[in-house]
Amino acid sequence: MKFSLSRDVILVLLLVICSSLIAVSATANPPGVPAGSKLAYKFNMIGRPGIYSGNCGGGDRLFVLRDARGAHILVTNGPSWNVTDCNATGDHWGAITTNEVNRYNVYMRILGKPGGHLRICGDTYTDYLSGETLCLLGTIDLTRGSGQSKFQVAPSAMFDASLEDIIWTVDTNSDFRIVQFRIYAMP
């Protein structure tokens, strides 16, 4: 008994296989983000060479100066995740709202020029005895290397403004260009 498939059957099988592969790759998460996590919101923190004077657009970007020293961003609790004031350049404070942080994981990765650096201190406090600056809620400390940049988990306390507002103090260097933040609902 000889078994053979018609050209039409083979073509249909190939189409089914290809469409399955496309569907899987379209829903795949970036490296470093677990499978089953669903993207809920995203925004970029962008380093600018000068003061920002544009509008905020769709709420998905936040501007800081390259080589910033002590820029401020206010994190508040709100009805949803959003960048509510995109300008954290000069003396202006940027602002973001977060919501139900315990239901989400925040991932971040730094892109741009190798050597670019971003440091965010959550709720800065100066110890009056030692003069040391403390970051009561933690830090985000990223440096761009020369290899592929992968997403890593951000400290959730840095985004949890459910009890009180959080003030970020942001420092960058002249090579800083961009950090991507991705908020995923936990599986």
DOPAMI-119415 format. One line per 8 residues: number of its first residue (from 1); their letters; for each residue x negated, y negated, z negated of N, C-alpha, C. Coordinates in steps of 0.02 Angstrom, whole numbers, plus 50000, padded with zeros to 5 digits. Each point is the difference from the previous one (the first is absolute). Layout:
BEGIN
NUM) A) X,Y,Z,X,Y,Z,X,Y,Z; ...
***
This chain:
BEGIN
1) MKFSLSRD) 49958,50059,50000,50042,49941,50000,49956,49938,50000; 50012,49958,50047,49961,49939,50007,50042,49941,49976; 49966,49956,49958,50035,49942,49973,49973,49937,50033; 50044,49957,50024,49978,49937,50030,50050,49945,49982; 49972,49941,49995,50042,49941,49985,50004,49957,50063; 50058,49971,50010,50007,49956,50058,49965,49934,49985; 49987,49963,50052,49968,49935,49993,50043,49953,49958; 50065,50003,50008,50045,49957,49962,49997,50014,49925
9) VILVLLLV) 49997,50064,49981,49996,50018,49930,49934,49976,49970; 49945,50009,50037,49935,49978,49977,49999,49924,49991; 50029,49964,50048,50002,49927,49996,50040,49977,49939; 50057,50032,49987,50041,49982,49942,49962,50014,49935; 49965,50056,49996,49960,50016,49941,49945,49949,49988; 49967,49980,50053,49947,49949,49994,50028,49933,49977; 50058,49981,50025,50031,49937,49979,50019,50002,49926; 50027,50057,49977,50019,50007,49930,49938,49995,49955
17) ICSSLIAV) 49946,50033,50019,49938,49999,49961,49971,49929,49998; 49997,49967,50057,49972,49932,50003,50042,49951,49959; 50066,50003,50006,50042,49954,49961,49995,50013,49926; 49991,50063,49980,49989,50016,49929,49935,49969,49974; 49947,50005,50040,49936,49971,49981,50004,49925,49995; 50035,49968,50045,50007,49927,49999,50040,49979,49938; 50054,50036,49983,50040,49983,49942,49959,50007,49936; 49959,50052,49995,49959,50010,49941,49949,49944,49993
25) SATANPPG) 49966,49981,50055,49949,49948,49996,50031,49932,49987; 50061,49987,50022,50032,49936,49990,50020,49990,49927; 50013,50054,49963,50020,49994,49931,49942,50013,49952; 49942,50014,50025,49943,50015,49957,49977,49937,49965; 49980,50008,49937,49974,49943,49961,49927,49990,50015; 49974,49940,49988,49929,49987,50010,49957,50043,49953; 49936,50010,50016,49956,50037,49956,50000,49970,49930; 50006,50042,49949,50000,49977,49931,50070,49993,49971
33) VPAGSKLA) 50053,50002,50041,50068,49995,49976,50032,50069,50005; 50026,50027,49944,50027,50068,50000,50059,50009,50047; 50006,50059,50028,50057,50017,50042,50063,49997,49957; 50055,49980,50030,50063,49994,49964,50013,49930,49973; 49949,49958,49998,50009,49931,49977,50031,49960,50058; 50047,49956,49983,50034,49960,50052,49983,49926,49993; 49976,49970,50055,49981,49929,49999,50061,49957,49985; 49995,49957,49948,50054,49956,49981,49986,49927,50018
41) YKFNMIGR) 49936,49979,49995,49982,49931,50015,49925,49998,50012; 49978,49950,50038,49929,49991,50011,49985,49925,50008; 49940,49981,49978,49977,49932,50011,49924,50001,50004; 49972,49947,50029,49928,49993,50007,49977,49937,49963; 49943,50006,49966,49967,49942,49971,49944,49982,50048; 50001,49939,50027,49956,49980,50054,49954,49944,49977; 49935,50008,50012,49951,49949,49984,49996,49948,50056; 50007,49937,49982,49999,49944,50048,49937,49959,49990
49) PGIYSGNC) 49974,49970,50053,49941,49957,49993,50017,49931,49971; 50064,49981,50000,50020,49935,49975,50070,50002,49970; 50023,49943,49976,50065,49994,49967,50055,50020,50050; 50049,50037,49976,50057,50021,50042,50054,49947,49999; 50027,49984,50060,50053,49949,50002,50059,50022,50043; 50005,50064,50017,50055,50024,50041,50059,50022,49957; 50048,50035,50032,50056,50026,49961,49988,50074,49985; 50039,50028,49957,49988,50068,49977,50027,50053,50047
57) GGGDRLFV) 50040,49983,50048,50026,50049,50046,50045,50050,49966; 49989,50065,50014,50045,50052,49976,49983,50027,49931; 49956,49968,49963,49985,50023,49932,49954,50059,49996; 49959,50011,50049,49957,50060,49999,49926,49982,50001; 49983,49940,49979,49929,49980,49998,49990,49949,49944; 49940,50001,49972,49982,49957,49945,49930,49974,50015; 49991,49935,50002,49936,49971,50019,49959,49977,49939; 49936,50017,50000,49952,49975,49951,49940,49975,50039
65) LRDARGAH) 49960,49958,49968,49940,49976,50034,49946,50054,49999; 49961,50002,50054,49938,50038,49997,49955,49963,49950; 49966,50037,49960,49956,49971,49948,50041,49964,49946; 50061,50026,49987,50043,49971,49948,49971,50013,49931; 50008,49953,49956,49980,50006,49931,50058,49978,49956; 50036,50048,49972,50055,49984,49955,50065,49980,50034; 50014,50026,50060,50065,49989,50031,50053,50035,49957; 50062,49976,50003,50052,50029,49957,50060,50024,50041
73) ILVTNGPS) 50026,50057,49978,50061,50028,50029,50045,50020,49942; 50062,49979,50002,50049,50016,49949,50040,50061,50022; 50003,50051,49957,50039,50060,50014,50061,49999,49954; 50060,50000,50030,50062,49998,49961,50044,50059,50018; 50046,50015,49957,50049,50053,50012,50058,49970,50040; 50024,50035,50050,50054,49975,50041,50043,50056,50026; 50045,49984,50046,50046,50051,50027,49966,50049,50048; 49942,49980,50027,49965,50043,50048,49926,49980,50003
81) WNVTDCNA) 49961,50039,50035,49929,49983,50011,49997,49948,50054; 49962,49946,49989,49996,49947,50050,49944,49951,49983; 49970,49971,50052,49955,49943,49990,50044,49939,50004; 50006,49964,49944,50046,49942,49998,49964,49934,50012; 49934,49998,49990,49960,49942,50019,49934,50026,50025; 49987,49992,50064,49941,50031,50032,49935,49961,49991; 50004,49940,49972,49941,49957,49998,49966,50000,49932; 49944,50036,49995,49960,50000,49938,49932,49967,50015
89) TGDHWGAI) 50000,49950,50045,49938,49965,50017,49997,49934,49962; 49940,49975,49989,49991,49936,49965,50028,50005,49930; 50038,49949,49980,50031,49998,49933,50070,50029,49999; 50023,50025,50057,50068,50027,50005,50002,50072,49975; 50053,50019,49965,50009,50069,49976,50043,50039,50048; 49978,50059,50019,50042,50046,50038,50047,50036,49952; 50051,50035,50027,50047,50036,49957,50027,50061,50035; 50007,50054,49963,50032,50061,50025,50051,50023,49948
97) TTNEVNRY) 50053,50033,50024,50047,50033,49954,49993,50075,50008; 50010,50034,49945,50000,50073,50000,50065,50024,49968; 50014,50064,50008,50062,50027,49973,49991,50073,49984; 50021,50021,49942,49999,50070,49979,49934,50035,50016; 49946,49971,49975,49933,50025,50015,49992,50074,49982; 50036,50023,49950,49994,50070,49980,50025,50050,50052; 50035,49976,50051,50025,50043,50054,49955,50000,50061; 49945,49961,49998,49957,49992,50059,49927,50011,49982
105) NVYMRILG) 49962,50017,50051,49927,49999,49996,49977,49945,50048; 49952,49961,49978,49972,49947,50041,49931,50024,50023; 49990,49999,50066,49936,50020,50030,49969,49938,50032; 49934,50000,50003,49965,49943,50028,49937,50024,50035; 49979,49962,50049,49935,50012,50032,49975,49935,50028; 49933,49993,49998,49968,49940,50025,49974,50014,50071; 50011,49952,50043,49976,50004,50070,49958,49938,50015; 49974,49996,50060,49962,49941,50020,49926,50012,50000
113) KPGGHLRI) 49963,49946,49989,49926,50002,50001,49972,50043,49944; 49951,50042,50015,49965,50035,49946,49971,49949,49950; 50007,50016,49936,49977,49954,49948,50055,49954,49973; 50057,49998,50035,50056,49960,49975,50022,50025,49932; 50017,49954,49955,50014,50019,49931,50062,49962,49974; 50042,50036,49963,50058,49971,49967,50002,50025,49928; 50010,49955,49953,50009,50020,49930,50060,49961,49974; 50048,50039,49973,50060,49970,49970,50001,50021,49926
121) CGDTYTDY) 50006,49951,49957,50004,50011,49928,50072,49987,49979; 50032,50049,49969,50069,49993,49977,50005,49971,49930; 50031,49942,49994,50008,49965,49936,49933,49987,49967; 49965,49952,50026,49934,49981,49974,50004,49973,49929; 49954,50021,49959,49996,49976,49931,49926,49991,49984; 49984,49944,49969,49930,49987,49980,49993,50014,49925; 49955,50045,49984,49984,50015,49930,49961,49940,49972; 50030,49966,49952,49970,49939,49973,49936,50013,49961
129) LSGETLCL) 49992,50059,49973,49939,50016,49963,49942,50014,50046; 50012,50040,50053,49944,50019,50044,49998,49958,50063; 50055,49967,50018,50002,49962,50062,50013,50044,50061; 50008,50065,49988,50011,50048,50054,50070,49995,50028; 50007,50005,50067,50065,50000,50032,50027,50071,50002; 50060,50009,49974,50032,50066,49998,50059,50001,50047; 50011,50057,50030,50058,50010,50044,50047,50047,49963; 50050,49972,49967,50042,50038,49954,50039,50056,50035
137) LGTIDLTR) 50020,49991,50062,50039,50051,50036,49958,50042,50047; 49936,49985,50006,49957,50038,50045,49974,49957,50057; 49965,50033,50045,49971,49965,50058,50011,50040,50064; 49998,49964,50054,49994,50029,50067,49932,49975,50024; 49956,50046,50017,49932,49982,50019,49982,50040,50062; 49999,49967,50058,49989,50034,50064,49942,49968,50037; 49956,50041,50029,49946,49977,50043,50002,50040,50064; 49998,49966,50056,50002,50033,50066,49932,50031,50015
145) GSGQSKFQ) 50000,50065,50010,49939,50036,50021,49997,50004,50075; 49955,50041,50025,49991,50006,50072,50040,50057,50030; 50026,50046,49959,50039,50057,50025,50073,49983,50005; 50040,50053,50011,50072,49992,50005,50029,49983,49932; 50042,49951,49996,50032,49979,49938,50063,50041,49989; 50007,50030,49941,50059,50040,49984,50041,49966,49946; 50064,50013,50002,50045,49974,49949,49985,50032,49933; 50004,49960,49947,49992,50025,49932,50055,49969,49957
153) VAPSAMFD) 50015,50033,49945,50054,49977,49956,49977,49938,49961; 50044,49951,49998,49989,49939,49960,50028,50012,49930; 49972,49968,49949,50026,50006,49932,50072,49973,49997; 50048,50042,49980,50070,49979,50000,50013,49942,49952; 49961,49995,49946,50010,49945,49952,49989,49932,50032; 49961,49998,50053,49986,49937,50035,50062,49973,50037; 50051,50043,50009,50060,49981,50038,50063,50001,49957; 49996,50025,49939,50059,50009,49958,50017,49937,49961
161) ASLEDIIW) 50042,49957,50030,50020,49937,49969,50069,50007,49968; 50021,50061,49983,50067,50011,49974,50009,49968,49930; 49947,49994,49961,50005,49970,49933,49980,49927,49999; 49949,49983,50039,49978,49930,50005,49961,49990,50064; 49997,49937,50022,49963,49984,50061,49926,50016,49991; 49967,50015,50054,49929,50016,50001,49964,49947,50041; 49942,49979,49977,49959,49954,50039,49938,50037,50023; 49990,50001,50066,49939,50028,50028,49950,49943,50010
169) TVDTNSDF) 49938,50013,49982,49945,49955,50017,49959,50036,50053; 49991,49967,50057,49971,50032,50059,49933,49969,50018; 49950,50043,50009,49934,49979,50024,49984,50040,50063; 49972,49967,50050,49978,50034,50061,49930,49975,50018; 49971,50030,50051,49937,49973,50025,50011,49976,50072; 49949,49971,50030,50007,49970,50067,50013,50053,50054; 49985,50063,49987,50013,50053,50049,50070,50031,49993; 50038,49979,49950,50067,50029,49991,50046,49981,50057
177) RIVQFRIY) 50036,50051,50026,50047,49987,50056,50071,50022,49983; 50010,50063,49979,50068,50025,49991,50003,50061,49955; 50052,50002,49959,50019,50059,49961,50072,50016,50017; 50013,50062,50017,50067,50023,50013,50029,50031,49937; 50060,49979,49981,50037,50030,49945,50060,50036,50028; 50010,50063,49980,50056,50040,50023,50036,50028,49938; 50065,49989,49997,50040,50022,49943,50042,50059,50024; 49989,50057,49968,50035,50062,50019,50043,50024,49943
185) AMP) 50063,50018,50017,50044,50032,49951,49971,50069,49984; 49998,50017,49936,49973,50065,49980,50044,50056,50026; 49969,50055,50021,50041,50056,50025,50040,50032,49945
***
